[in-house]
Structures are given as structure tokens and as C-alpha cells.
Amino acid sequence: MAALTREETEALIQEVLEVYPEQARKDRAKHLAVNDQSLEKSNKCITSNRKSQPGTMTIRGCAYAGSKGVVWGPIKDMIHISHGPVGCGQYSRAGRRNYYVGTTGINTFGTMNFTSDFQEKDIVFGGDKKLAKIMNEIEQLFPLNKGISIQSECPIGLIGDDIEAVAKKANKEIGKPVVPVRCEGFRGVSQSLGHHIANDAIRDWVLENRDGDDSFPTTPYDVAVIGDYNIGGDAWASRTLLEEMGLRVVAQWSGDGTIAEMEKTPKVKLNLIHCYRSMNYIARHMEEKYKIPWLEYNFFGPTKIAESLRKIAALFDETIQAGAEKVIAKYESEYQAVIDKYKPRLQGKRVMLYVGGLRPRHVIGAYEDLGMEVVGTGYEFGHNDDYDRTIKEMGNATLIYDDVTGYEFEEFVKRVQPDLIGSGIKEKYIFQKMGIPFRQMHSWDYSGPYHGYDGFAIFARDMDMTLNNPCWKQVKVPWKTAESTPVAVAAGA
Amino acid sequence: MPSVMLKKNTEGKLIFYVPKKDLEEVAESVEFDSPEKWGGEVLLSDGSKYYFEPVNAQPDFPVTLRAKRLDSGE
């Protein structure tokens, strides 16, 4: 199917908005846009980071999800207590596939669920005593933990427990960092505020721990990789490239990260930010307080990797710049073989994305390297600055949708007819039943890594495997069967 | 009175960032921008104006300062 023109895309948005009541239509209209590359600022065309409309199907998470699930959860040698009723922790446990090295339950705790399991009496009488008791139990049962974070669930804020006081007391008793995080789920409009709160907790409770301590030997090539969550091993695939070009990766958060690395981050020379949305706050703080510059980079697909490596190297001396060129040259035959193999099979295929964080714009380059085109993209919980960065990456007259509802997404897909959709698990089965190839792009559909040159090979294989799978020809959707076709024609005529 | 994070970009221009509003703009002009005096009215590329209490030296960028909003710019 040919690409839609600007007018057609605008008409499509209007058509989709038709069904809403007036108030909802007015609100949703602000969140849907046709991309216009000539714009510098996204706030001229799209509104984001606003409360979702009641009644529409949003796929956003909560502040707790942003803090426990994204930022703090992957810190492997700390124990993260889901403070409150048992469900929040249990149903979000280990779902994000943040890989790590270590022995779970001994010195790493990534996939375990620790909760204070609130009961009625804790709500009525407060849960502070219970929290203090839990931390003592943790110390006895898991003595090799390097610290504890308290991830608040909704009731903590509602009943007004003083977790900061408990944390300070516990910190004195056990002599390890104890970090209270006020990430109650009701805060903010999406998980995005949870990221911010988690960043602020790192700022207030962790980063200063080694201020004035110069015992850590530094080099001029120290960098920190921030905002790579090591989904399916992503951070490892990125880290090897940085190390090969001559940099020393001192800290890596939070995927496969440790509290010691976080504490050492203020000693580095440059912060490298992968997920801008969830970690820009802490990078900006370190820029101001420790004068550490930060840089966004993109390790999806060879074009963007080369671009990013050169951008990073430009901030260092010639040895690193030569190192970057060496890395790019070293992997050239490898990634060229991947492109040669898969590009003919994927050329011209059209993709629609709807994910969170950095992927709606970052993966575009990887698809383009394979000759594919992204015709629609959107963020679950992006802000204006994310859309600012997206406008230039996307083609003209492509669809951009913010916090898209289930209904809108389905209608867009029916009309745009992409060859592949990349979104989350909640969308996966709907679109698969519609006979459209689908990749779950939150945790790489249980595959990965997708970052770096190693990841690109897996990315290309996965896209080919999904798109060119013979099963899609077997899917017969009701509205495409022989009986229904004449009816549709009659109605259209 | 928003808190504004100010920093210089690679071209030496002032970047104006208001965390709560996701506002990230380049400053077009700064009223007083000399080694002895810094501050006054700051005009952003989107047309909005902010006012910083003038200080007697260049602040050590990046830095967070309080600003007063002079007009909406819309």
C-alpha cells in the first residue's frame, strides 16, 4: 500500500476522532499529529505528558512502575522492598528481563520480590514498625546485600508513613545505604514521574556518598553508561564497543548495575545517556554539581552506532577518535553481511511503533538500515522534549501519536496497514489476531540484545523471522473472508 | 518564579531548561552578558521573556537560577 499523503493522514486522524464525545475528542486531538519535519518544536503540533482520559484504553504504568520497575529494580546488589500490599511487587517481578551477573539470593537480588505485604492493621496503625523489622530480617537472611531501597506503593503516601525516618535509623543500624523512594503510584500521570522521583532519590541518597573521597583512581577516559537497562543483555553489547574504542566504563546503570557504581559516577569525565527520558534528570544534576558533561547516544543499527561512536570520540583526544574508527572498521564486514542477508527480505516493509522511553525514535535508524520505513510512532509517556527529538527522525506526513488509546491504534493500523507492528504485550495478541506480524518491543519479545553491532544481527534476524513467517498467510480474519467482502463493497459504494 | 537550569551549548549559546515544564530553549539574547555583569531580560527562541536578577559576575555554568517570567510568549 502506498504511503498516505499529509491530507490523507490528517483526514484519518479526524475520522478516528469522530467516535469520541466532544470533550474527549478535543482532548485526544491534541495528542495526535502528522509529522512535519520543518518544525523545530513539538509543542506546536503535539501535546504530551497529560493525564489520560478516563474510559480510553491507555497502556501507561504508574510512578511505582517507573521507579521500582525501571530505575531502581535493576540495581542488582541492593534489595528493593515493595513497601505496601503484595501485588505491586509480585506482578511486576522480573518482567523486564534486566540481565545481570551474580548468584540470585546470595549477592544479587534482581529477580526476587521483597515486600512488606501490608494488611489491614498496617493501614490502620501504620507500617513503620513493620518496615524496620523487615530491614533487620533482610540483614540476617541476606547479609551480602549492599543496601536497601524502599519503593513506596500507594497506601504509604495515603496513610502518611514516615519512611525517611525509618530509613535513616536503619542506615545507622546496618551501616549500608537505605534509600526511601516516594514513588507512590498515584503520583503523576504515568511512570515518567516515577523515573524523576527515582532520579531525585539517587541524587539525595546515593551520589554524595563518596564526595570528598579521592581514593578511587581515575583516568581521563572514564565514562558512565546511564539509562541502559540491559534488557536481554543490551548494556553488555554496548559496553564492549565503548571499551574497544579505549574508554573505561566505570559505571553502568541501572541494568546489571551496583550501588558502588552509582556512587562512583560523580568521578567520571562523561556521562553517556541511552534512555534520555528516564535518566536525563540525574545527568543534568551531575552536570551542574560535578560539571560532568553528558551526551545522548543511540546504539541501534550500524548507521546510528557509527554516528554515536564518533560523537562520543569527538569529546576525547585522538587516541579515542582513532579507536572509534577502528571499532567501526572492525565490525564493518560483520554488519554488512547482516544487511546483505536481510535487506532484500525486508526492503520496503513498513513499521508502526508504539513503545516508551527512547525506542520510538531510537530504533528508527535500525529499521532504516534494513531498508524498512517507520510510518507511525508514539510514546506512552514521552514529554515535549522527546517529541522535539523525534520530529527530525521521522519521515514527513507520518503519524505521531501520544498515549494512544487501544481504539485509535487499531483504527490507525487498519488504515495504514503496516507490515509490522512493534509495541507491548497488551497489543500483541490483538494485532496478531488481525493477521499482522508483531514484535513485542518492550523486552525485545524475549530475545535480544538489540544494542550494538552484536545486537543488530539479532534485531535483523528477529524482524525477518517475524515478518516473513509463513504463519501469517494462514490467519483468516473474519472481515477478510469471502462472505463479508461483498457487504463491505456494497456499504462503500 | 520557575527554577531554570542554564548551560552553554557547544556553540557557546545559553540553553534554558525548566524541568517542570520540559521547556528546553536556546536563549536568543541576554540583557547583561559581560564578565562584570550578568542577568536582566533573557529572550528565548520561542519568543518568551524571562528576567534574572543581575549579578556582578558571570555565573559558573551550568547552574540553576530563579527567573521571573515576563510574558507568555504565545
Chai-1 contact restraints between the chains, C-beta under 6 A:
chainA,res_idxA,chainB,res_idxB,connection_type,confidence,min_distance_angstrom,max_distance_angstrom,comment,restraint_id
A,R284,B,M5,contact,1.0,0.0,6.0,A-B,restraint_1
A,E287,B,P62,contact,1.0,0.0,6.0,A-B,restraint_2
A,E288,B,P62,contact,1.0,0.0,6.0,A-B,restraint_3
A,H383,B,D22,contact,1.0,0.0,6.0,A-B,restraint_4
A,N384,B,D22,contact,1.0,0.0,6.0,A-B,restraint_5
A,D385,B,D22,contact,1.0,0.0,6.0,A-B,restraint_6
A,D385,B,E24,contact,1.0,0.0,6.0,A-B,restraint_7
